[in-house]
Amino acid sequence: MTTTNQVRPALTKPGRQLKYATMDKLWGYLLIAPFMVFFIVFVLVPYGMAIWLSFVDWHPRGITKFVGLQNYITVASTSVARKALLNSFLYALMVVPISTVVSLVTAMLIASLRSRALRSFFQATFYLPGVISGLAVAIIWRFVFDFHIGVLNHLISLLSLKPVNWLGNVYTALPSLAGMAILSGNGVAVIIFCAALLSIPTDLYDAAAVDGANFWRKHWSITLPLLTPALLYVVVVSTLGALQVFVPVFVLTRGGPVYATMTVGYYIYNQLIFYASTGTASAAGLLLLIATIGLTIFQFRRFSQVVEF
C-alpha cells in the first residue's frame, strides 16, 4: 500500500495578500483625506501665514519688508499690550478657580439625586446656556449690568444702595465680566463632573461609612482623589478659554474703561482692524499661543503627580 504526500494549495497567494493590504491602506487614506485637507487648509496654512506675518511688515498694496523680531519687540514694549496680558491672567485667575468649585458643588448636588430623570433634567438645565451663542449671552448680560435700567442695579436699589456703573468703572468692569463667565459658563464642567462622580463605585463610600468616616472625610479621601483626572481636564480647558476671552469684551466694554478690560484677544482685534497692523497682531497671537502652551505644560507636570488614572 503506497501513500502519497499531497501538499495543500495556499488559500491565498502572497501577491493577492499584498494586493488586499494595499487596498486596505488606500481605503484608509481615502477616508482620512477630507479631514487632512480640512486640517491643512484651515489649520496649518493659517498658522504658517501667522508665523510669516509676525516677521514682516505686510502691506496689501505696498512693499512687504522683513523686520525680524521687531513686531515681537513692539508688543513686549507697548504698555497697552502688557496691560492686556495682565488683564487676561487676572480674568483667568478670577474665573477658573471659582467656576471650577461652583461646577463641582453643583455636580455633587445633582449626582446625589436618586431619580435618574431629575438628574437628566438638571444636567440639561445647566448645560443649556452652553448651547446659546456667546454673543447672545453677552447681549443678555448687558441688560443686567446697565447703569440705568439694569436688573442688578434694580436689586441694589431695593436695599437702598446707590447704583453702580458696573461696566464703566475701572475697579468693577473686569470683575463684572468674570462674574458673568462664572454664572453662565459652567454647563460643560457640570456634565463632566457628573459623569465622573457617577462612575465612582458606591462600595467605597459604604466601606468608609463602616470605618466611621463622616461626610467631609468621604469626599476628601474618596471623591477628590478619584475625580482628579476630570478636575485637571476642566482646569486646563477653562484656563485656555479664559486666556482667549474676546466676545464679552467686544460686546460689553470694548476694552474700556481706560483699558481696564483690554485682553489679549481684543488687543489682537484692535491691532488688526483699527490699526491694520497685521504683524503686531500676529506676533501678539503667537505670544499668547506660546504662553498658553507653556501654562498647559506646567499644569500637567505640576498636577500629574496627584492625578490617579
C-alpha positions in Angstrom: 0.0 0.0 0.0 1.5 3.3 -1.1 0.8 6.7 0.3 1.4 9.9 -1.4 2.0 13.2 0.4 -0.2 15.8 -1.1 0.6 19.5 -0.4 -2.5 21.6 0.1 -2.5 24.7 -2.1 -2.4 28.0 -0.2 -5.7 29.6 0.4 -4.5 32.9 -0.8 -1.4 33.7 -2.8 1.2 36.1 -1.5 0.5 38.5 -4.3 -3.2 38.6 -3.6 -2.5 39.2 0.1 -0.3 42.1 -0.8 -3.0 43.5 -3.0 -5.6 43.2 -0.2 -3.2 45.0 2.2 -2.6 47.8 -0.3 -6.3 48.2 -0.9 -6.9 48.5 2.8 -4.3 51.2 3.1 -5.8 53.1 0.1 -9.2 52.9 1.7 -7.8 54.3 5.0 -6.1 57.2 3.2 -9.3 57.9 1.2 -11.3 58.0 4.4 -9.0 60.4 6.2 -8.4 62.6 3.1 -11.3 65.0 3.8 -10.1 65.6 7.3 -6.5 66.1 6.3 -7.5 68.6 3.6 -9.6 70.5 6.1 -6.7 70.4 8.6 -4.1 71.6 6.1 -6.3 74.4 4.6 -7.9 75.7 7.8 -5.2 75.0 10.4 -1.7 74.5 9.0 -1.9 77.2 6.3 -3.3 79.9 8.7 -0.7 79.1 11.3 2.0 79.3 8.7 0.7 82.6 7.5 0.5 84.0 11.0 4.1 83.0 11.7 5.2 84.6 8.4 3.3 87.8 9.1 4.8 88.1 12.5 8.2 88.6 11.0 7.3 91.1 8.2 5.8 94.5 7.7 2.9 93.5 5.4 1.1 95.9 3.2 -1.6 94.5 0.8 -0.9 97.1 -1.9 2.6 98.1 -0.9 6.1 96.6 -0.3 6.3 93.9 2.3 9.6 94.1 4.3 11.2 91.6 6.6 11.5 93.2 10.1 12.7 90.1 12.1 11.7 90.3 15.7 10.6 94.0 15.6 6.9 93.1 15.9 7.5 91.0 19.0 9.6 93.8 20.5 6.8 96.3 19.7 4.3 94.0 21.5 6.5 93.5 24.5 7.4 97.2 24.9 3.8 98.6 24.5 2.1 99.4 27.7 -1.3 98.5 26.3 -0.1 95.0 25.3 1.3 94.4 28.8 -1.9 95.7 30.3 -3.9 93.3 28.1 -1.7 90.3 29.1 -2.1 91.2 32.8 -5.9 91.6 32.4 -6.1 88.2 30.7 -4.3 86.5 33.5 -6.3 88.3 36.2 -9.5 87.3 34.4 -8.4 83.7 34.3 -7.3 83.8 37.9 -10.8 85.0 38.9 -12.8 82.8 36.6 -11.1 79.4 36.7 -11.0 78.6 40.5 -14.4 79.9 41.4 -16.1 78.4 38.3 -14.5 75.0 39.0 -15.6 75.0 42.6 -19.2 76.1 41.7 -19.3 73.4 38.9 -18.1 70.7 41.3 -20.5 71.6 44.0 -23.4 71.7 41.5 -22.4 68.3 40.1 -22.2 66.8 43.5 -25.7 68.0 44.3 -27.1 66.6 41.0 -25.3 63.3 41.4 -26.7 62.9 44.9 -30.3 62.7 43.4 -31.7 59.2 43.3 -34.0 59.9 40.4 -32.4 59.5 37.1 -35.0 61.7 35.5 -34.2 64.5 37.9 -30.5 64.2 37.3 -31.0 64.3 33.5 -33.3 67.4 33.9 -30.8 69.4 35.9 -27.9 68.4 33.7 -29.8 69.6 30.7 -30.8 72.8 32.5 -27.2 73.7 33.5 -25.9 72.7 30.1 -28.4 74.8 28.2 -26.5 78.2 28.5 -23.5 76.5 26.8 -25.6 75.8 23.7 -26.6 79.5 23.4 -24.3 81.7 21.3 -21.7 83.6 23.4 -22.8 86.8 21.6 -26.4 86.3 22.7 -25.3 85.6 26.3 -23.3 88.8 26.3 -26.2 90.9 25.0 -28.4 89.5 27.7 -25.9 90.4 30.4 -25.7 93.9 29.0 -29.3 94.4 30.4 -28.2 93.0 33.7 -25.2 95.4 34.1 -26.9 98.5 32.6 -26.4 101.5 34.8 -30.0 103.0 34.3 -32.3 100.0 33.7 -30.1 97.1 34.7 -31.5 94.2 36.7 -28.5 94.3 39.1 -28.9 97.9 40.0 -32.6 97.5 40.4 -31.9 94.8 43.0 -29.4 97.1 44.7 -32.0 99.9 44.8 -34.3 97.6 46.8 -31.6 97.6 49.5 -31.5 101.4 49.5 -28.0 101.4 47.9 -26.7 103.6 45.2 -26.5 102.2 41.6 -23.1 101.1 40.4 -21.7 101.6 36.9 -20.5 98.0 36.6 -19.0 98.2 33.2 -17.9 101.9 33.4 -15.8 101.7 36.5 -12.2 100.6 36.3 -12.5 98.7 39.5 -15.7 96.7 38.7 -15.5 96.2 34.9 -13.2 93.2 34.8 -14.7 91.5 37.9 -18.2 92.0 36.3 -17.0 90.2 33.2 -15.6 87.4 35.3 -18.8 87.1 37.3 -20.7 86.8 34.0 -18.4 84.0 32.9 -18.8 82.2 36.3 -22.6 82.3 36.3 -23.1 81.4 32.7 -20.3 79.2 31.6 -20.4 76.1 33.9 -22.5 73.7 31.8 -19.8 71.6 30.2 -17.9 71.3 33.5 -21.1 70.2 35.4 -21.7 67.5 32.8 -18.1 66.2 33.1 -18.1 66.2 36.9 -21.5 64.5 37.0 -20.2 61.7 34.7 -17.0 61.3 36.8 -19.0 61.3 40.1 -21.5 58.7 38.9 -18.6 56.4 37.8 -17.2 56.2 41.4 -18.3 52.8 43.0 -20.7 53.3 45.9 -19.0 50.4 47.7 -16.1 52.7 48.6 -18.4 55.1 50.4 -20.1 52.2 52.2 -16.7 50.9 53.3 -15.7 54.4 54.5 -19.0 54.7 56.5 -18.3 51.4 58.2 -14.9 52.8 59.2 -16.6 55.8 60.7 -15.8 58.4 58.1 -18.0 61.4 58.1 -19.3 63.4 55.1 -16.3 65.6 54.6 -13.8 62.7 55.1 -15.6 60.6 52.5 -15.3 63.3 49.8 -11.8 64.3 50.8 -10.4 60.8 50.8 -12.5 59.2 48.1 -14.2 61.7 45.8 -11.4 64.2 45.2 -8.6 61.6 44.5 -10.8 59.7 42.0 -12.0 63.0 40.5 -8.6 64.4 39.8 -8.4 63.4 36.1 -11.7 65.2 35.3 -10.7 68.1 37.6 -7.4 68.5 35.8 -9.1 68.5 32.4 -11.7 71.1 33.4 -9.0 73.4 34.9 -6.8 73.2 31.8 -9.7 73.8 29.3 -11.1 76.6 31.5 -7.8 78.3 31.7 -7.3 78.2 27.9 -10.8 79.6 27.3 -10.3 82.3 29.9 -7.0 83.5 28.4 -8.6 83.7 25.0 -11.7 85.7 26.1 -12.9 88.1 23.4 -16.7 88.1 22.8 -17.8 89.6 26.2 -15.2 92.3 25.9 -16.2 93.1 22.4 -19.9 93.3 23.2 -19.9 94.9 26.6 -16.8 97.1 27.2 -14.6 97.3 24.0 -11.6 97.1 26.3 -12.6 100.1 28.5 -12.8 101.9 30.6 -9.1 103.1 30.4 -8.0 99.6 29.2 -9.4 98.1 32.3 -10.9 95.2 30.3 -8.4 95.1 27.5 -7.5 91.4 27.0 -5.0 89.9 24.6 -7.8 88.7 22.3 -9.3 92.2 22.0 -5.8 93.7 21.6 -5.2 91.5 18.6 -8.5 92.5 17.2 -7.7 96.2 17.7 -4.3 95.9 16.0 -5.7 94.1 13.0 -9.0 96.0 12.4 -8.3 99.6 13.6 -4.6 99.9 13.0 -4.2 97.4 10.1 -1.0 96.1 11.9 -1.1 92.5 10.8 2.5 91.9 12.0 1.8 93.1 15.5 -1.5 91.2 15.7 0.2 88.0 14.5 3.1 88.5 17.0 0.6 89.0 19.9 -1.4 85.9 18.8 1.7 83.8 18.7 2.9 85.0 22.1 -0.5 84.2 23.5 -0.2 80.7 21.9 3.3 80.2 23.5 2.0 81.4 26.9 -1.0 79.0 26.8 1.2 76.1 25.7 3.7 76.8 28.5 0.9 77.2 31.1 -0.7 73.9 30.0 2.6 72.0 30.2 3.2 73.5 33.7 -0.3 72.4 34.8 0.1 68.9 33.6 3.6 68.5 35.1 2.6 70.1 38.3 -0.5 68.2 38.9 0.2 64.9 37.2 1.7 63.6 40.4 -1.6 63.8 42.3 -3.8 62.6 39.4 -4.9 58.9 39.7 -5.8 57.4 36.3 
